[in-house]
Amino acid sequence: MVKLKIRKGDRVVVVTGRDRGKRGEVLKSLPKENRVIVQGVNVVKRHQRQTPQQEGGIFEKEAPIHVSNVAHIDPKTDRPTRVGFKTLEDGRKVRMALRSGEVIDK
């Protein structure tokens, strides 16, 4: 299992597949499967049986997409970038955008 460089709350762009070019926020990260769920991307229809708590019908929800198919959006240039790591003066290890050198983690 590889540690993912993309986390919940990150802004990403889809670089390949039928949703190429779409941007969204990461809703959930699934590191064991190397997948992420991105808001508004890879939307599928699911049939739901009616229960006492919930109405039945056909619902749309986001399905997981492989992490290699998304790229982080650089906060400075608003373009896709790769993610690297660097250590700050206070000893914290943070993620940084390799395109601009901007620190992603606050």
N, C-alpha and C positions, 0 to 999 in steps of 0.2 A: 504494500500500500504506500503510495506516494503522497506526501503532504501537498495539499492543493494551495496554489497561490491566489486563488479566487475565493472570497468569503461572502457570507450573507451581508447584503447591503451594498455590495460593490456595483458600480455601473459597468455593464459590458455590452459588446456588440457581437452579433453572430457573424462569423467570417465564412462559413460554408454551410451548404444545405438549403432546404426550401425556404427557410426564414432568413437567408443571407441579407445583411444590412440592417436588420431590426436591432433596436437598442432597448435595453431594459435593466431593471434592478434584480439582483440575485435574491430570490425569496428563500431558498434553502440550498445548502451544500451537502452533498452525499459523498464524503471522501472515500468510503469503502468501495463504492462503485465508480469512482472518478467521474461523477456527474453533478450537474447543478440544475436547479429549477429557476428559470428566468421569467419574469413577469411579461406576459403577452407573447411569449415565444413557444413554439412547438405545442400549440393548443390542440387538444383532442376532445372528442365528444365521448361522454360516458353515460350509459343508461343506468339509472338509479331506481331501485324498487322502493315503493312507498313504505314508510315505517311510521309508527305512531308519533315520532318526533319530527320527521321530515317528509315533505311532499315528494312524490316520485316524478320522474321525467327524464329528459335528456339534458345533461349539464356539460358545459365546456370547462376544462381545466388544463393547466400547464403540465406537460409531461417532462421528465428529466431529459437533458441534452448533455452529450459528452463534453467534458471540460476542454478538450482540444479543439472544439468547434466554436469557442467563444474567445474573445480577446478583451482585455481590460481597456477601459477608456481613460486616456491620459487626462488628469484634471486640469492641466495647464493648456494643452493644445486641442483637446476634445477630439483626438484621433486615437485609433487602436495602438496599443503599445504592449510590449512584454514587461514582465514584472521581475524585479531583482530584489536583493536584500542588502541593507547596509546597517552598520552599527553607529548609533549616535554617540555624542560625547558623554552622555549620561549612562551609557552602557546598554540602552534599549536596542533591540534588533527590530527594524521596521522594514516594511515593503516600500519600494520606490519604483516609479515609472522609468524604464530605461530610455525612453525617447527624450524626456525632458529633465530627468533627474529629480523630479518633484516627489516628495514623500507622500505616500498614499495613506498610511496609518496616522491617526492624530494622536 
